Amino acid sequence: MRKLFRKIREKRFRYKSLVEVFIYKENLLHNLNEFRKLNTKVDVAPVLKSNAYGHGLIEIAKILDTESIPFLVVDSFYEAMILRNEGIKSEILIIGYSLEENILNNKLKNIAFTIGSLEQLENISKNLKTKTNFHIKFDTGMHRNGILDKEIEKTIILIKNNKNIFIEGICSHFADADGDDSDFTTNQIEKWNNLVEIWKKNFPETIYYHISATAGSLFADSVNANLMRLGIGLYGINTSLDDRLNLKPVLEMKSVISSIKEIKKGDKIGYNTTFTAEKNMKIATVPVGYYEGVDRRLSNNGFLKIQNKFCPILGMVSMNITTIDVSDIEQVKIGDEVVIISSKSADENSVIKIAQKCATIPYEILVHIPERLKRIVI
């Protein structure tokens, strides 16, 4: 009986998915090189946290693993473990909080952990038995994680008294690099630059100094650093609107038409009957909804693309169904391709335009694309 169940579990079925997420490798590498050209004085470390911003942790890591990068940045020990299990060889920085037991019991090779508070450093210092690489995060004004100015001296003493703590790098994070508060950013830069000078005098062996993420690249010339963390920009989203960058979106999401019908003037569509036809219309359904990552705020507000035409979303986006107006498309049938999220920035259903319609940020739209949807690298 056990052998029978094992065979059932091991059996693999091939099927065509209703929803597919395409990852354009050429665009990803193009974006990486755009930032390398713009920031010639610093290394660029790709950020793959949160399933590589919705693009697929494993798929993106496999593309970048041979690209001569200093390290990959992930958020958690779990993400690092996945990458090692998939055979990724690049060094990895865990930028998020790590449980002490995972640090103390770590068996993964070429992993660095981030320490985000003095208390965490004190606890680790008491119990660490093997030499481990760390990046220390300092709070330069954002007031989330990070060691404060007044704690720097004690931090230095703790590290110098523990031979098992190797500080591979120090880091911080801009709070408003792509915003309007330039004075705040200038103050953060000043704090950071002062910190770097102190640190270099005490720990000349430290390798990496990084505070800038994608938007922070605007300040590369005034920041004392030798590395930047490349997150959303890697995936082709220019949040800082830096016109020096020619970024190309990496992700495109597609599905198919599942039904077509004619409705009459006065007919209503969807839950809560929020749409009423003002004329006779031809409508179609697509088997995607908010479970598949189509934001519910696109109800009566967004567009899907068929045959290079933008079809308005009608009524409420359901869990697994979205209804659209295809009245302007003469030849349309069940099974025709539908672009849910376009890889063309100017399209009405690009990530940028979707985020604007939903009054949110592109990050949120991307990370809500379910991990279960297969990413196809092309």
Secondary structure as GFF3:
##gff-version 3
##sequence-region A 1 378
A	DSSP	alpha_helix	2	10	.	.	.	ID=ss1
A	DSSP	beta_strand	20	23	.	.	.	ID=ss2
A	DSSP	alpha_helix	25	38	.	.	.	ID=ss3
A	DSSP	beta_strand	43	46	.	.	.	ID=ss4
A	DSSP	alpha_helix	49	53	.	.	.	ID=ss5
A	DSSP	alpha_helix	57	64	.	.	.	ID=ss6
A	DSSP	beta_strand	72	74	.	.	.	ID=ss7
A	DSSP	alpha_helix	77	85	.	.	.	ID=ss8
A	DSSP	beta_strand	92	94	.	.	.	ID=ss9
A	DSSP	alpha_helix	100	104	.	.	.	ID=ss10
A	DSSP	beta_strand	111	115	.	.	.	ID=ss11
A	DSSP	alpha_helix	118	127	.	.	.	ID=ss12
A	DSSP	beta_strand	132	137	.	.	.	ID=ss13
A	DSSP	three_ten_helix	149	151	.	.	.	ID=ss14
A	DSSP	alpha_helix	152	160	.	.	.	ID=ss15
A	DSSP	beta_strand	165	171	.	.	.	ID=ss16
A	DSSP	alpha_helix	182	202	.	.	.	ID=ss17
A	DSSP	beta_strand	208	210	.	.	.	ID=ss18
A	DSSP	three_ten_helix	215	222	.	.	.	ID=ss19
A	DSSP	beta_strand	227	230	.	.	.	ID=ss20
A	DSSP	three_ten_helix	232	235	.	.	.	ID=ss21
A	DSSP	beta_strand	251	256	.	.	.	ID=ss22
A	DSSP	beta_strand	259	263	.	.	.	ID=ss23
A	DSSP	beta_strand	268	269	.	.	.	ID=ss24
A	DSSP	three_ten_helix	271	273	.	.	.	ID=ss25
A	DSSP	beta_strand	275	276	.	.	.	ID=ss26
A	DSSP	beta_strand	281	286	.	.	.	ID=ss27
A	DSSP	three_ten_helix	296	298	.	.	.	ID=ss28
A	DSSP	beta_strand	303	306	.	.	.	ID=ss29
A	DSSP	beta_strand	309	314	.	.	.	ID=ss30
A	DSSP	beta_strand	322	325	.	.	.	ID=ss31
A	DSSP	beta_strand	337	341	.	.	.	ID=ss32
A	DSSP	alpha_helix	351	357	.	.	.	ID=ss33
A	DSSP	alpha_helix	362	367	.	.	.	ID=ss34
A	DSSP	beta_strand	375	377	.	.	.	ID=ss35
###
